[in-house]
Amino acid sequence: MRTFIQNYPFLKPEMTEKVRSYYDSLLEIDHNLDRLVREIDVLNYLNPLNIEQEKKRFFASKFSEDPVFNYRKLKFDPYTLQRQFFSQRLEDIPDEDIYKLYHDTIYEYSGLVQCMATVGKGPKFFYNSLRVFGTPKEKDVKNAKFILHFHKEEDAEEMVPRYNADQAQAYFQAFGEKHGLNFKIKQSNSITGPAMALATAKSLIVKKNRKFSDNDLKIQANHEIGVNMLTTFNGLNQPLRIFSHGFANNHLTQAGLAVLSEYMSDSLSLKRMKELAYRVLAADSLIKGYSFSDTFDLLYNQYKLDKETAWIITLRAHRGGGFTKDHQYLPGLKKVYDYYTSGKDLNLLLTGKVAVEDADLIESLQQKGLAEKNAFFTHSFRENKNTNDKLDFLLSNLK
């Protein structure tokens, strides 16, 4: 009993004995998976170590010589980890819906391990990425091109880069404290975006050599901390650790929630929406067999993006050997926006790394004493402060 309470301290005391006795096998499996997946953080292995050097070389070649990226070495043995995943006795779980949840999630964890084991190995990584994250559908590409038809708004004063990484770090620290979140912050040049939340380490990485605008700070804070970090903390407060590591197919919803937080905090702009559209087109270019320089040429010469933005979007798509996850932000936003505007409860989607399709299951788990109400809530979701009518029109008309 003492071991059980240590592993699952968040169960309601009056239900602990009943839940423990009935779901003993489930809790053991969940505890085993918690131990196994702590090293699984795809982005930690996927972000190249030599971004700045290869960027200089690519620009110096006049965008013709594809970058050659270096990556971190794995800290675990993929074969051993896979074998331990599939040794779990799922048939002992006395609930069909929960059995399916763990069955599907283990297969997704396995796919993520295959991704990490093949980072930097070209097509091997690309096909593993496809299995886990999918590829843009025809309607996603059409939605992206629909967004690109809108004229770009004039950059306001809040779009002017003026803050260094130290100032951004202080802003993010204060933002996290307002949400009651205690996490580490460090700076690095080995990330592809302005900031990145590392769920397994409960830390935020800030781009070291970047300048941030007021809008950048709001976007990254609401996206990376208000959703990505917050759902990690809520997941860690759940009796089942699968909430913090992620249900199967959670990525689309989590991406959508993060951008919805930008929208509701009035920091999402048409410029940002176009960035998400270009990500879809970059991911689509992978399916068409484009090289790094081909995708860059598409964005820089055909769509007239500035070279810095074209570089970042191309890098995000081609890192590892072809990473298709970036296409999910736009359809994810549409999915979560429709969920929100239909009057459904966003709280359920903040319980951890979960998907829209899991809402009923989460309610069921709460009723069974296997899930708790959220300890943390995204401040931007308390009130819709968006003032941009164009965004409402766009989001309502995406297919």
C-alpha positions in Angstrom: 0.0 0.0 0.0 2.8 2.4 0.9 4.4 2.0 -2.6 1.0 2.6 -4.3 0.4 5.9 -2.4 3.9 7.1 -3.2 3.4 6.4 -6.9 -0.2 7.8 -7.1 -0.6 10.5 -4.4 -3.3 12.4 -6.3 -6.1 9.9 -6.0 -9.0 11.0 -3.8 -8.3 9.5 -0.4 -11.8 8.0 0.0 -11.5 6.2 -3.3 -7.9 5.1 -3.1 -8.6 1.6 -1.7 -11.4 0.9 -4.1 -9.6 2.2 -7.2 -6.3 0.5 -6.2 -7.9 -2.9 -5.8 -9.9 -2.8 -9.0 -7.3 -1.1 -11.3 -4.1 -2.6 -9.7 -2.8 -3.9 -13.0 -3.6 -0.7 -14.8 -1.7 1.3 -12.3 1.3 -1.0 -12.5 1.4 -0.6 -16.3 1.0 3.1 -16.1 3.9 3.3 -13.6 6.1 1.1 -15.8 5.4 3.4 -18.8 6.1 6.5 -16.8 9.6 5.1 -16.0 10.2 4.0 -19.7 9.2 7.1 -21.6 11.0 9.8 -19.6 13.8 10.0 -22.1 11.4 10.2 -25.1 11.4 13.8 -26.2 11.6 13.9 -29.9 12.4 17.6 -30.2 15.3 17.3 -27.9 17.0 14.9 -30.3 15.6 16.5 -33.5 16.9 20.0 -33.2 20.3 20.2 -34.9 23.4 21.1 -32.9 25.0 23.1 -35.7 22.1 25.3 -36.9 24.0 28.6 -37.0 27.1 27.2 -38.8 25.0 25.5 -41.5 22.8 28.5 -41.9 25.9 30.6 -42.7 27.2 28.0 -45.2 23.8 27.7 -46.9 23.5 31.5 -47.3 27.1 31.7 -48.5 26.3 29.1 -51.2 23.5 31.4 -52.4 21.0 28.8 -51.2 22.2 26.0 -53.3 24.2 23.6 -51.0 21.9 21.7 -48.6 22.9 21.9 -44.9 24.4 18.9 -43.2 23.1 18.8 -39.7 24.5 17.1 -36.6 22.3 15.7 -33.8 22.5 14.5 -30.2 23.2 10.9 -29.5 20.5 8.8 -28.0 20.7 8.2 -24.2 18.8 4.9 -24.4 18.8 1.7 -26.4 15.8 1.8 -28.8 15.5 -2.0 -29.1 15.4 -2.6 -25.3 12.9 0.2 -24.9 10.6 -1.2 -27.6 10.7 -4.7 -26.0 9.8 -3.3 -22.6 6.8 -1.4 -24.1 5.4 -4.5 -25.7 6.0 -6.6 -22.6 3.2 -4.8 -20.7 0.2 -7.1 -19.9 -2.5 -4.9 -21.3 -4.9 -7.8 -21.3 -5.1 -7.4 -17.5 -6.7 -4.0 -17.7 -10.4 -4.5 -16.7 -11.9 -1.8 -18.9 -12.2 -1.9 -22.7 -11.8 1.9 -23.3 -8.8 2.2 -21.0 -7.3 -0.9 -22.6 -7.6 0.7 -26.0 -6.1 4.0 -24.7 -3.0 2.2 -23.5 -2.8 -0.1 -26.5 -2.9 2.9 -29.0 -0.6 5.0 -26.9 2.1 2.3 -26.6 2.1 1.9 -30.4 2.5 5.7 -30.7 5.4 5.7 -28.1 7.0 3.0 -30.2 6.7 5.1 -33.3 8.3 8.0 -31.5 11.2 5.8 -30.4 11.6 4.8 -34.1 11.7 8.5 -35.0 14.4 9.2 -32.5 16.4 6.2 -33.5 16.5 7.3 -37.1 17.1 11.1 -36.7 19.5 12.3 -39.4 19.1 9.1 -41.5 17.1 10.6 -44.3 14.2 8.6 -45.7 14.2 6.2 -42.6 13.3 9.1 -40.4 10.9 10.6 -42.9 8.8 7.5 -43.1 8.8 7.1 -39.3 7.7 10.7 -39.0 4.8 10.1 -41.5 3.6 7.2 -39.4 3.3 9.3 -36.2 2.5 12.7 -37.5 0.9 12.1 -40.9 1.0 14.5 -43.8 -1.1 17.5 -45.0 -4.4 16.5 -46.5 -5.6 18.2 -49.7 -8.0 20.4 -47.7 -5.0 21.5 -45.5 -3.1 22.7 -48.5 -6.2 24.5 -49.8 -6.7 26.1 -46.4 -3.1 27.3 -46.4 -3.4 28.8 -49.9 -6.7 30.5 -48.9 -4.9 32.2 -46.0 -2.1 33.4 -48.3 -4.6 35.3 -50.5 -5.1 37.8 -47.7 -3.0 41.0 -47.8 -0.5 41.2 -45.0 -1.2 43.7 -42.3 1.2 46.5 -41.6 3.6 45.7 -38.9 2.5 47.6 -35.7 4.9 48.9 -33.1 4.5 45.7 -31.0 6.0 43.7 -33.9 9.4 45.5 -33.8 12.1 43.3 -32.3 13.6 45.1 -29.3 14.3 42.6 -26.5 17.3 40.3 -26.1 17.2 36.7 -24.7 17.8 37.8 -21.1 14.8 40.2 -21.2 12.7 37.5 -22.9 13.7 35.0 -20.2 12.6 37.4 -17.4 9.3 37.9 -19.2 8.7 34.2 -19.5 9.6 33.6 -15.9 7.1 36.2 -14.7 4.4 34.7 -17.0 5.0 31.3 -15.6 4.8 32.5 -12.0 1.4 34.2 -12.8 0.1 30.7 -13.8 1.7 29.1 -10.7 4.1 27.1 -12.8 7.7 26.5 -11.5 10.0 25.5 -14.3 13.6 26.0 -15.4 14.7 28.4 -18.2 17.9 28.2 -20.1 19.2 29.7 -23.4 20.4 27.8 -26.4 21.1 28.3 -30.2 20.2 24.7 -30.9 16.4 25.3 -31.3 14.5 26.2 -34.4 12.0 28.6 -32.8 12.1 31.6 -30.4 11.3 29.3 -27.5 10.5 25.7 -26.8 9.0 23.9 -23.8 10.6 20.5 -22.9 7.9 18.5 -21.2 10.1 15.8 -19.8 12.5 18.2 -18.2 9.9 20.8 -17.1 12.1 23.5 -18.7 11.8 26.2 -21.3 14.5 26.8 -23.8 14.9 30.4 -25.1 16.7 31.2 -28.4 20.0 32.8 -27.3 20.9 35.0 -30.2 17.4 36.2 -31.1 15.6 39.6 -30.7 12.0 39.5 -29.5 9.2 41.9 -30.2 6.3 42.5 -27.7 4.2 40.3 -29.9 6.8 37.6 -29.9 6.8 37.5 -26.2 3.0 37.3 -25.9 2.9 34.5 -28.6 5.6 32.4 -27.1 4.4 32.9 -23.5 0.8 31.9 -24.3 1.8 29.1 -26.6 4.8 27.5 -24.9 3.9 28.2 -21.3 0.2 28.8 -21.2 -0.5 25.5 -23.0 2.5 23.3 -23.6 4.0 23.7 -20.2 0.7 24.0 -18.4 -0.6 20.7 -19.8 2.6 19.0 -18.7 2.0 20.3 -15.1 -1.7 19.3 -15.1 -0.7 15.9 -16.5 1.8 15.4 -13.7 -1.0 16.1 -11.2 -3.1 13.3 -12.5 -3.1 9.8 -10.9 -2.2 8.3 -14.3 1.1 9.5 -15.7 0.0 8.8 -19.2 -1.6 12.2 -19.0 1.8 13.9 -18.8 3.5 11.8 -21.4 0.7 12.0 -23.9 -2.3 10.0 -25.2 -2.2 8.6 -28.7 -2.8 11.2 -31.4 -2.6 14.2 -29.0 -0.3 16.3 -31.1 -2.9 17.9 -33.4 -5.0 19.0 -30.4 -2.1 20.2 -28.4 -0.8 22.3 -31.4 -4.3 23.7 -31.9 -4.7 24.6 -28.2 -1.4 26.4 -28.2 -2.4 28.6 -31.2 -5.9 29.1 -29.8 -4.2 30.6 -26.7 -2.5 33.0 -29.0 -5.8 33.9 -30.6 -7.7 34.4 -27.4 -4.9 36.5 -25.8 -5.1 38.8 -28.9 -1.5 38.1 -29.9 -2.4 36.0 -33.1 -1.9 38.0 -36.2 -2.5 37.5 -39.9 1.3 37.3 -40.3 1.4 34.4 -37.8 -1.5 32.7 -39.6 0.5 32.9 -42.8 3.5 31.4 -41.1 1.3 28.4 -40.1 0.2 28.2 -43.8 3.7 28.2 -45.1 4.5 25.3 -42.6 1.8 23.3 -44.3 3.2 24.0 -47.7 6.7 23.1 -46.5 5.5 19.8 -45.1 3.6 19.1 -48.4 6.9 19.7 -50.3 8.4 16.8 -48.4 5.8 14.4 -49.8 6.7 15.7 -53.3 10.4 14.8 -52.8 11.7 18.4 -52.4 15.2 18.8 -51.1 16.1 21.5 -48.5 17.1 24.0 -51.2 13.9 23.2 -53.2 11.7 24.0 -50.3 13.6 27.1 -49.5 13.3 28.2 -53.1 9.6 27.6 -53.0 9.2 29.9 -50.0 11.8 32.5 -50.9 11.4 32.9 -54.6 7.8 31.8 -55.3 6.1 33.1 -52.2 8.6 36.0 -51.6 9.3 35.3 -48.0 12.3 37.0 -46.5 15.3 34.6 -46.3 15.3 34.4 -42.5 11.7 33.2 -42.3 12.2 30.9 -45.3 15.2 29.4 -43.6 13.4 28.7 -40.3 10.3 27.1 -41.9 12.5 25.0 -44.3 14.7 24.0 -41.4 11.7 22.9 -39.3 10.4 20.8 -42.1 13.6 19.1 -43.2 15.3 18.5 -39.8 16.0 14.9 -39.0 15.4 13.9 -42.6 11.9 15.2 -43.1 9.7 16.1 -40.1 6.0 16.4 -41.0 4.6 17.5 -37.6 4.6 21.2 -38.5 1.6 20.8 -40.8 -0.6 20.1 -37.7 -0.8 23.6 -36.3 -3.3 24.9 -38.9 -5.8 21.9 -38.9 -5.2 21.6 -35.1 -6.2 25.3 -34.6 -9.4 24.7 -36.8 -10.3 21.6 -34.8 -9.9 23.2 -31.4 -11.5 26.5 -32.6 -14.6 24.6 -33.7 -14.6 22.7 -30.4 -14.4 26.0 -28.4 -17.1 27.8 -30.5 -19.5 24.9 -30.1 -19.5 25.7 -26.4 -17.5 22.6 -25.2 -15.3 22.6 -22.2 -11.6 23.5 -22.9 -10.8 22.4 -19.3 -11.0 18.7 -20.4 -8.3 19.4 -23.1 -6.0 20.9 -20.5 -5.8 17.8 -18.2 -2.6 16.7 -20.0 -1.4 15.8 -23.4 -4.7 14.7 -24.7 -6.8 15.0 -27.9 -10.3 16.4 -28.6 -11.5 12.8 -29.2 -10.5 11.9 -25.6 -13.0 14.4 -24.0 -15.6 11.7 -23.1 -13.0 9.3 -21.9 -11.4 11.9 -19.7 -14.8 12.6 -18.1 -15.2 8.8 -17.6 -11.8 8.5 -16.0 -12.7 11.4 -13.6 -15.9 9.6 -12.6 -13.9 6.4 -11.9 -11.3 8.2 -9.7 -8.6 7.8 -12.3 -8.4 11.5 -13.2 -8.6 14.7 -11.3 -9.8 18.2 -12.1 -7.1 20.6 -13.3 -4.7 22.2 -10.9 -3.8 24.9 -13.5 -5.8 26.8 -16.1 -4.7 28.8 -19.1 -5.4 32.5 -18.3 -6.1 33.4 -22.0 -9.0 30.9 -22.1 -10.9 32.7 -19.4 -12.0 35.4 -21.9 -11.7 35.8 -25.6 -9.8 39.1 -26.1 -9.2 38.7 -29.8 -9.9 42.0 -31.6 -9.0 41.0 -35.2 -12.2 40.4 -37.2 -10.1 38.9 -40.1 -9.1 36.0 -37.9 -12.7 35.2 -37.0 -13.6 35.2 -40.7 -10.6 33.0 -41.6 -11.1 30.5 -38.8 -14.8 30.3 -39.5 -14.2 29.6 -43.2 -11.4 27.1 -43.0 -12.6 23.6 -44.2 
